[in-house]
Amino acid sequence: MRWLLLAFTVFAFVLCFTRHGAGAWGFWLLVGLVGIFATTLAFVQARIAGHAREDSLSEYDLRRLREGKDPLKHDRTVR
């Protein structure tokens, strides 16, 4: 979705700079600026979601965290 927003934003700026009327120029400029804002938020959200921890941990994993150990799900020494 974020790549589609980026493509539409670029397309809006292309339309903005190829229009001859002031009304069309202003409209596509406004669409492009809103698109920049939305695209930036979409990329930031994807980056945050990609680096976030899982939503829930089991009681055992929470106890291990309180003891200062890594959760079992992320412990690479357990086989």
N, C-alpha and C positions, 0 to 999 in steps of 0.2 A: 504494500500500500504506500509506503514512504517513497518508493521509486516512481510510482504513478503520480504522486503529488509533485515530485521534483520535475517530472516530464511536463505536467500541466503548467507548472510555474514557469518553466523555460518557454513553453509555448505561449503563455500569456505575455511574457516580455517580448517575444518575437512579434506577436500581433501588435503590441504597444508601439514598437519602434517602426512598424511598417504602415501604420495608419496615418492618414493625412488630416483627419478631422480632430478637433480638440476634444470633443465629447468621447469619441472612441478611444483616443489616446489616454484620456483620464480614466476611463472605465478599465481598460486593460492594465494600466499602471496600478490601479487600486487592486485588481484581481491578482496581479503579480506580487504586490507587497503582502497581501493576505496569504498568498501561497508560500512566500518565503517564511512567514511566521509559522504556518501550519507544517511545512516541511521540516523546519528546524525542530519543532516540538516532536514530530514523528521520529526523527533520527535520534534525538535525545532519549525518548522513551524506549526505543529499541536497544540503545546502548545500556541503559540502566537495567532493563529486563534481562539482557544477556549476561550481566555480571551479578545479578541478584541471587541470593541464596534461595533454596527451595522454600516454599510457603510454610510447610509444617515439618516438625521433627517429632520423633516418637519420645515417649517419656524416658526411655533408656538413653537416647541421644541427648536430651536435655540434662539428664543427670551427669553424663560424661562432660558436657560443657561446663556445668557448675563445678566439677572436679578439676577443671583446667585441661582436660583431654579433648582431642578432636572427636567429633561424632563418628560413630561406627560406619556410617554411610560413606564418609570421606577418608577413613583410615586405610591407607594403602598397605600396611603391614599385616592385616588380617587376611587370611586365605580361606 
